[in-house]
């Protein structure tokens, strides 16, 4: 395969990165990268990401590469993004940004910075010229703007002494537009939840609410497996 036809995708297992992998693999070889950071949802997220890639059945998608980059020691004890101890699990769940929270409530400082460095080193060592992310147009975070990605690509290229591009082809799209674009992919196997119940979406966090609304707006059936916990409680935090 020619290097210029290869792209690494930072795959969270969410709707956007899953649709992006399928989309890019129509014409290019895709290398999916998953980077563990010790966050509460990663076990379920990785389970569904593997199922999605298997169901995608595209020979242009290479085997999933999994790396570790622990961040838990940076966040305060009891932070909503960290796994809860069994005795405190119910308390921790109440701290997770709920369905009525602002999107800025789910911000994790420097996430794209940290993930980008690890992904960039992998790409340079394996002669992959580009990293792609499923960042959307309404992403409010400072490390997800066009200006940031443009400068970040230059910084990574300079620091690693190799030309490396950062691709964000969904920057002009909404989540519902991404769903429409990826309608032929097994998006029900993607995972977007901050407080999974086993391997199911909780149905009441910020990300679950965003997911439900996007499917509804796109006019596409939401075949996601949500926990019954939402039906019992009726609404989020």
Beta strands, then each sheet from edge to edge (+ up, - down):
strand 1: 6-10
strand 2: 29-36
strand 3: 61-68
strand 4: 130-132
strand 5: 165-167
sheet 1: 3+ 2+ 1+ 4+ 5+
end
